[in-house]
Structures are given as C-alpha cells and as structure tokens.
Amino acid sequence: MDQLQIRGGRALTGEVPISGAKNAALPELCAALLTAEPVTLLNVPRLQDVATMLQLIRNMGVSAEHSQGGDRADSGTVRIDAGALSTPEAPYELVKTMRASVLALGPLLARFGEATVSLPGGCAIGSRPVDQHIKGLTAMGAEILVEHGYMIARLPAGRSRLRGARITTDMVTVTGTENLLMAATLAEGETVLENAAQEPEVVDLAEMLIAMGARIEGHGTSRIRVQGVERLGGCTHRVVADRIEAGTFLCAVAATGGEALLRHARADHLDAVIEKLREAGASLEAVEGPAGGIRVRSPGAGRLRAQSFRTTEYPGFPTDMQAQFMALNAVAQGASRVTETIFENRFMHVDELLRLGARIQADGKVAVIEGLGDTGTLLSGATVRATDLRASASLVIAGLVATGQTTVDRIYHLDRGYDCMEGKLRALGADIERVKA
C-alpha cells in the first residue's frame, strides 16, 4: 500500500495544469453507452475511478481504450465503441468500489429496454441513496425491482422506449439528474427535470449529449427540458477542467504561501471558494488565453484570516471543498465555523487533523476551528490516515504546512480523484514523495 511522505514548510510557486473533471468524465463514459457509434473523450483524467468505470463497461462487451496525453495539460483520450455491447449488467464486484457506477442504469435502460445494476458503493461519507434515480425512471415507465443487492429495470411488455415525464426530485441530486438526463434523451416525448442539479459537470454532460444529437434546454438551471430522439450518434468531446482539483490547489497555495498559475482552471466554476479565499487574504485572478486559468498569490499560513462557511448545492460552497478549506482555517488567524449540510459523516478528517496539532471541535454537522495563526505555532508532522477522497487532500494540505515530516496512509482514496497530485505539487516546489508502506 502506498503512502505520501511530506516535509512541510515550503512555499508553492510555479504553474501546473488542472486535469479533466472526474465528476464529468464518469457520467460521460456512461453516456457513450447510449449509442452504437464511436465516441471520443478528450482530457480524461488518469484516476482509479476512471479505470474502474472503463473496466465496468468493457465487461459489457464495450471497446474502450485510454491513451496517454502528450502533455500534462491533457490527461488522455478515451475511445469508446459500444456497438457490440452484449450484457447490460453492472456487477457488484466493480460497482461496490465506486458509487458513480449507478450512472450506467439510465443509459442501458434507455437504449436496450433493460438493465441490471448493483446497488453502489464508494466513499464512506454518509448515505447517498439511489431512490431518486428509481423514482424518476419509474415515472418514465420503467419497472424496477430491487432484490439481492441489485436494481433490475425493464420496460413493460410491448414498449420499446421510455416515455417522457415531468419529474421533481425530493432533493437536489447530481448523479440523479445525470442518470435521468441521459435516459430522457432516448425517451418518447418531452421530459422535464425539476429541482435539477446545476453543477458544471451536469452542464458538460448535457453539452456532450447535444453533440451526440440530443435536444436539451435549460442545463445549468433548476429546470432541464429534454425532447427525446430515436437515436444518438457518436461525437468528440473535451472533458471540462476539474473545479475540485483546482480548488484543492488554490487552498494548498493559500496555506503554504507563494504564487501559482493553475492552467485551464475555470474561475467561473469556483465563485464561492474564490470569494472565501479572497476574504481570507489571498489574491486570485482569472487569466485569459489558451493557456489561461487562475493565478493565486498568498502570504501563507499565520497571515490569513479564518473564514466560516456552510456547504450547499452549486453554486454555493461545495461539500467537496469543505475538508481542504478546514485545513486552511486550521493555520489561519481567528476562529471559524464550518457547517456541513450535504453528508452526515464528512468530518472524519477532523481526528487526523488533530493529530497534526489542529484545534477543532466537531459536533454533529458543525465544526469550530481555532486557528493557529494567533498562537505563533504551526502544525507538526505526524502519521495520519486518509478516510475518504477529499479528507486525503486536506491532510496533504496540512502536511505541506506542518513542520517536520507528515506521512499520509491509505492514499488509494486520493488516487480515486486526483491525477498524480504528488507530481504536480513537486512541480510547484513541494517536498513530497510516494513510497511503499
């Protein structure tokens, strides 16, 4: 099992490319199942979750190859041909490792009229039920049975396509919106998704589907309209830059101090995070041009001001940035209050930050952080254990600031969502290496 060893205390300076978004690439890999024609995805990140999704669709008889990009700015190209798809089933052995596997359900059902998909797994950060997926597909005419850990979906006898419907989900759900959006593209008539997720990854998926011939309006708002078509074709689509990777690196540079350009990062996708970083005392600006992105400058730990925030759906402060910003607050001046409203178990990184010397009290959905910036002391290196994907990133940020050596165990969580994080940090001057435990 790999570990990261970090010797903190260095400012981060230079530039790094931001990879394609994992949370856009995964549904877009599933969207390729909607057509028998070849699909090419550009800028696909090299991540464990992507590898798992590729293996999942290959097991169905799909041809899928991930070639390396010629430059770190382009993670790679995936070419998919689902023309010979033979088994519309996603088995437990693969689905259990990654919740996004549920995104195969809508495309398979829409194209083949049947699908068998295991109930999903993924990070242990709380309940993320699939009942909204089932509710929406049932409204579109599917018959879905949940038994023996599987969702078994099929169309009623005599029907060859799903039918359009007006669907209002009980909560804002990103994967639910994506699953229903993909299914609706091949349904008969109009589908209206109310209370739809507005995340940039949903918008990027919709743009890919439109390039395949889908008729979609309203993506990026809470109401999406889809006019179903009989078939979709192939396309070439570039995966949008990963806003959570960009936000993580913004927090890392802010905490350590220094100046960096995050190439290809989209400032317009990070308004809530950028606002908090500016209020903390960092300087951020969007850089235009083909090699543009976000430039960040920061005085570093001890000179930033702690910021309170509350996680919420996009365009609010993202839950996927909560842990990273908490690590920044831990070394800033003043007290802050963090309220997590999306997942109930997303403070598991708190105990590990305490091992590094952070002063945090968590109670239910609220954590109160007393920043070390007022004390004149810093975090001190220790061995810590990653508990989920974004918790891993928060521990890396803390280790970059801490004195001495920090060892982060169980970084397989990190590899699910960050494309060679240690390599990019080294390019900015960090003293970090991957070692075998």
C-alpha positions in Angstrom: 0.0 0.0 0.0 1.4 3.4 -0.9 1.9 6.4 1.4 2.8 10.0 0.8 5.7 11.5 2.8 5.6 15.2 3.0 8.2 17.5 4.5 6.4 20.8 5.0 7.3 24.4 5.2 7.9 25.3 1.6 6.0 27.9 -0.4 4.4 26.7 -3.6 5.4 28.6 -6.7 5.1 27.9 -10.5 2.4 26.5 -12.7 0.5 23.2 -13.1 -2.3 22.0 -15.4 -5.6 21.1 -14.0 -6.9 17.8 -15.2 -10.3 16.9 -16.6 -13.0 16.6 -14.0 -13.6 13.1 -12.6 -17.2 14.0 -11.9 -17.7 14.9 -15.6 -15.7 12.1 -17.1 -17.6 9.3 -15.2 -21.1 10.2 -16.5 -19.7 10.9 -19.9 -18.2 7.4 -20.1 -21.7 6.1 -19.4 -23.2 8.4 -21.9 -21.2 6.6 -24.6 -23.4 3.6 -23.9 -26.4 5.4 -25.4 -25.1 5.0 -29.0 -23.7 2.2 -31.2 -21.4 4.8 -32.9 -17.8 5.5 -31.6 -17.3 8.3 -29.0 -14.1 10.0 -28.3 -13.5 11.8 -25.0 -10.5 14.2 -24.6 -8.8 15.3 -21.4 -9.9 12.3 -19.4 -8.0 12.1 -16.1 -5.9 9.1 -15.1 -7.7 8.1 -12.0 -8.7 4.9 -10.3 -12.4 5.6 -10.6 -12.0 6.2 -14.3 -10.1 2.9 -14.6 -12.9 1.2 -12.7 -15.6 2.7 -15.0 -13.7 1.6 -18.1 -13.4 -1.9 -16.7 -17.1 -1.9 -15.9 -18.2 -1.0 -19.5 -15.6 -3.4 -21.0 -17.2 -6.2 -19.1 -20.4 -5.5 -21.0 -18.6 -6.0 -24.3 -17.7 -2.4 -25.0 -14.4 -1.5 -26.6 -12.8 1.3 -24.5 -9.1 2.4 -24.7 -7.5 5.1 -22.6 -4.3 6.5 -24.3 -1.9 8.9 -22.6 -2.0 12.6 -23.4 1.1 14.1 -25.0 1.4 16.7 -22.3 0.4 17.0 -18.6 -2.1 19.6 -19.7 -4.1 16.9 -21.5 -4.7 13.8 -19.3 -5.5 11.5 -22.1 -8.0 10.3 -24.7 -10.6 7.6 -24.3 -12.1 6.0 -27.4 -15.3 4.0 -26.8 -17.3 1.8 -29.2 -20.5 0.4 -27.6 -21.8 -1.0 -30.9 -21.1 -4.6 -29.7 -22.4 -4.1 -26.2 -23.8 -7.5 -25.2 -24.5 -7.6 -21.5 -26.5 -4.6 -20.0 -25.4 -5.5 -16.5 -23.1 -3.8 -13.9 -22.0 -6.4 -11.4 -21.4 -6.0 -7.7 -17.6 -6.7 -7.8 -17.0 -3.4 -9.7 -19.9 -1.3 -8.6 -19.1 -1.8 -4.9 -15.9 0.2 -5.2 -17.5 3.3 -6.9 -20.9 4.9 -6.4 -20.8 6.5 -9.9 -21.3 3.1 -11.4 -25.1 3.7 -10.9 -24.8 6.1 -13.8 -24.9 3.1 -16.2 -28.5 2.4 -15.2 -30.2 5.2 -17.2 -28.3 4.8 -20.5 -28.6 1.0 -20.5 -32.3 1.1 -19.8 -32.9 3.8 -22.4 -31.0 2.0 -25.2 -31.8 -1.6 -24.5 -35.0 -1.5 -22.5 -33.5 -3.4 -19.6 -30.6 -3.1 -17.2 -29.3 -4.8 -14.1 -27.0 -2.7 -11.9 -25.7 -3.5 -8.4 -26.5 -1.0 -5.6 -23.4 1.2 -5.4 -20.5 1.7 -3.0 -17.9 4.5 -2.8 -16.6 6.8 0.0 -17.9 6.2 3.5 -19.2 9.8 3.9 -22.8 9.0 4.6 -25.9 7.8 3.0 -26.3 8.7 -0.7 -29.5 6.8 -1.7 -30.5 5.9 -5.2 -34.2 6.2 -4.6 -34.4 9.4 -6.6 -33.0 7.6 -9.7 -35.6 4.9 -9.2 -38.4 7.4 -8.7 -37.5 9.2 -11.9 -37.1 6.2 -14.1 -40.3 4.7 -12.8 -42.1 7.9 -13.8 -40.7 7.4 -17.3 -42.4 4.0 -17.4 -39.7 1.6 -16.2 -40.5 -1.3 -13.9 -37.7 -1.6 -11.3 -37.2 -4.3 -8.7 -34.6 -4.1 -6.0 -33.5 -7.5 -4.8 -30.3 -9.4 -3.8 -28.4 -6.1 -3.9 -29.3 -5.3 -7.5 -31.6 -2.9 -9.3 -33.3 -4.8 -12.0 -35.0 -2.5 -14.5 -37.0 -3.2 -17.6 -39.7 -1.7 -19.9 -43.2 -3.1 -19.7 -44.2 -5.7 -22.3 -45.0 -4.0 -25.6 -42.9 -0.9 -25.0 -39.6 -0.3 -26.7 -38.8 3.2 -25.3 -39.1 5.1 -22.1 -41.7 7.8 -22.1 -41.2 11.5 -21.3 -42.4 12.7 -17.9 -42.3 15.7 -15.6 -40.0 14.6 -12.7 -39.5 16.6 -9.5 -36.8 15.1 -7.3 -37.2 15.3 -3.5 -33.7 16.7 -3.2 -31.0 18.1 -5.5 -29.0 15.1 -6.7 -26.2 15.4 -9.2 -26.0 11.7 -10.2 -29.8 11.5 -10.2 -30.0 14.5 -12.5 -27.4 12.9 -14.8 -29.0 9.5 -14.9 -32.4 10.9 -15.7 -31.0 13.3 -18.2 -29.2 10.5 -20.1 -32.3 8.3 -20.0 -34.5 11.1 -21.2 -32.5 11.7 -24.4 -34.0 8.4 -26.0 -37.4 8.6 -24.4 -40.6 9.3 -26.3 -41.8 12.9 -26.0 -40.7 15.6 -23.6 -39.1 15.1 -20.2 -38.9 18.0 -17.7 -36.4 17.6 -14.8 -37.5 19.9 -11.9 -35.1 20.7 -9.0 -32.2 19.6 -11.3 -28.6 19.9 -10.2 -26.8 22.9 -11.7 -23.2 21.8 -11.4 -20.8 22.5 -14.2 -20.3 18.7 -14.6 -24.1 18.4 -15.4 -23.7 21.2 -17.9 -20.7 19.5 -19.5 -22.6 16.2 -19.8 -25.5 18.0 -21.5 -23.2 19.6 -24.0 -21.7 16.2 -24.8 -25.3 14.7 -25.3 -26.2 17.7 -27.5 -23.1 16.9 -29.6 -24.5 13.3 -29.9 -27.8 14.7 -31.3 -29.8 15.1 -28.1 -32.3 18.0 -27.8 -31.7 19.6 -24.3 -32.5 23.1 -23.0 -32.1 24.6 -19.5 -28.9 22.8 -18.4 -27.2 24.9 -15.8 -30.6 25.8 -14.3 -33.0 24.0 -11.9 -35.3 23.0 -14.8 -34.0 21.0 -17.7 -36.2 20.1 -20.7 -35.4 17.2 -23.0 -37.1 16.3 -26.2 -36.4 12.6 -26.8 -34.9 11.4 -30.1 -35.0 7.9 -31.6 -31.2 7.5 -31.7 -28.0 9.3 -30.8 -24.7 9.3 -32.7 -21.1 9.5 -31.9 -19.1 12.6 -31.0 -15.8 14.0 -29.9 -16.0 15.9 -26.6 -13.4 17.5 -24.3 -14.0 16.9 -20.5 -14.2 20.2 -18.6 -11.4 21.1 -16.1 -11.8 19.7 -12.6 -13.0 22.5 -10.3 -12.4 20.5 -7.2 -8.8 19.7 -8.1 -8.4 23.4 -8.9 -9.9 24.4 -5.6 -7.7 22.0 -3.7 -4.6 23.5 -5.3 -5.9 27.0 -4.5 -6.1 26.1 -0.9 -2.7 24.4 -0.9 -1.0 27.6 -2.3 -3.0 29.8 0.0 -1.9 27.8 3.1 1.7 27.5 2.2 2.2 30.9 0.6 3.6 31.6 -2.8 2.3 32.2 -6.3 1.0 29.7 -8.8 -0.9 29.6 -12.1 -3.4 26.7 -12.4 -3.7 26.3 -16.1 -7.1 25.5 -17.6 -8.9 26.1 -14.2 -12.3 27.8 -14.6 -12.7 30.7 -12.1 -16.4 30.9 -13.0 -16.9 27.4 -11.6 -15.4 28.3 -8.2 -17.1 31.6 -7.3 -17.9 30.6 -3.7 -14.5 29.2 -3.0 -12.7 32.1 -4.6 -14.8 34.6 -2.6 -13.8 32.9 0.7 -10.1 32.8 -0.3 -10.1 36.5 -1.1 -11.8 37.3 2.2 -9.1 35.2 3.9 -6.4 37.4 2.3 -5.3 35.6 -0.8 -5.2 37.3 -4.2 -6.8 35.5 -7.1 -7.4 36.4 -10.7 -8.7 34.7 -13.8 -6.1 34.5 -16.6 -7.4 34.6 -20.2 -6.0 32.9 -23.3 -5.4 29.3 -24.5 -3.1 28.6 -21.5 -5.2 30.6 -19.1 -6.6 29.6 -15.8 -6.4 31.0 -12.3 -3.5 32.8 -10.7 -3.2 32.7 -6.9 -0.9 34.6 -4.6 -0.9 34.2 -0.8 1.1 35.4 2.3 0.7 31.9 3.7 -0.2 30.2 7.0 -0.4 32.5 10.0 -1.3 35.6 7.9 -4.6 34.5 6.5 -7.9 35.2 8.2 -10.1 32.2 9.0 -13.5 32.0 7.2 -16.8 30.5 8.3 -18.9 28.8 5.6 -21.8 26.4 5.0 -21.7 23.8 2.4 -24.7 23.6 -0.1 -25.6 22.7 -3.6 -23.9 24.5 -6.5 -23.4 27.5 -6.9 -22.9 27.5 -3.1 -19.8 26.4 -1.3 -19.1 22.7 -2.4 -19.1 19.9 0.1 -16.1 18.5 -1.9 -14.1 21.6 -0.8 -15.0 21.5 2.9 -12.1 19.4 4.2 -9.5 21.3 2.2 -10.7 24.7 3.4 -10.9 23.4 7.0 -7.2 22.6 6.8 -6.6 26.2 5.7 -8.7 27.5 8.5 -6.6 25.4 11.0 -3.5 27.5 10.2 -5.2 30.9 9.8 -5.8 33.7 12.3 -9.0 33.6 14.3 -11.9 31.2 14.8 -14.2 29.8 12.2 -17.3 27.7 12.0 -17.9 25.1 9.3 -21.4 23.7 8.8 -21.7 20.6 6.6 -25.3 20.2 5.2 -24.8 17.6 2.4 -23.3 14.5 4.0 -23.7 13.4 7.6 -20.3 11.7 8.0 -18.0 14.2 6.4 -15.9 15.3 9.4 -13.8 12.1 9.6 -10.7 14.1 8.7 -11.0 16.1 12.0 -9.4 13.5 14.2 -6.5 13.2 11.8 -6.0 17.0 11.7 -6.0 16.9 15.5 -3.0 14.5 15.3 -1.1 17.3 13.4 -1.9 19.8 16.2 -5.1 21.5 14.8 -7.6 22.8 17.3 -11.0 21.7 16.1 -14.2 20.7 17.9 -16.8 18.9 15.8 -20.4 18.3 17.0 -22.9 16.8 14.5 -22.9 19.0 11.4 -20.8 21.8 12.8 -17.1 22.1 13.4 -15.5 25.0 15.2 -11.8 25.7 14.4 -9.4 27.8 16.4 -6.8 28.9 14.0 -3.1 28.5 15.0 -2.3 31.8 13.3 -2.9 33.7 16.5 -0.6 31.5 18.6 2.6 31.8 16.6 2.8 28.0 16.4 2.3 25.7 13.4 1.1 22.2 12.8 3.6 19.5 13.4 4.2 16.4 11.2 2.7 13.1 12.2 1.4 9.9 10.6 -2.2 10.3 9.6 -4.8 8.1 7.9 -6.9 9.1 5.0 -10.6 8.2 5.4 -12.1 9.4 2.1 -11.2 11.2 -1.1 -11.4 14.8 0.0 -10.2 14.1 3.5 -7.0 12.8 1.9 -6.5 16.1 0.2 -7.0 18.1 3.4 -4.3 16.0 5.1 -1.9 16.7 2.2 -2.5 20.4 2.6 -1.9 20.3 6.3 1.3 18.3 5.8 2.6 20.9 3.3 2.3 23.5 6.1 3.4 21.4 9.1 6.9 21.3 10.5 8.8 18.0 10.1 7.5 15.0 8.2 3.9 14.0 7.7 3.1 10.6 6.4 -0.4 10.1 4.8 -1.5 6.5 4.8 -4.3 4.9 2.7 -3.8 7.2 -0.3 -5.7 4.9 -2.5 -8.6 7.3 -1.6 -6.6 10.2 -3.1 -5.9 8.2 -6.3 -9.7 8.0 -6.9 -9.9 11.7 -7.5 -6.5 13.3 -8.2 -4.3 12.8 -11.2 -0.8 12.5 -9.9 -1.2 15.0 -7.1 2.3 14.5 -5.7 3.9 15.1 -9.2 2.0 18.4 -9.6 2.9 19.5 -6.1 6.6 18.7 -6.7 6.4 20.9 -9.8 5.4 23.7 -7.5 8.3 23.1 -5.2 6.8 20.8 -2.5 8.9 18.2 -0.8 6.6 15.2 -1.3 7.1 11.6 -2.5 5.1 8.4 -2.8 6.6 5.4 -1.1 5.6 1.9 -0.4 4.3 1.3 3.2 
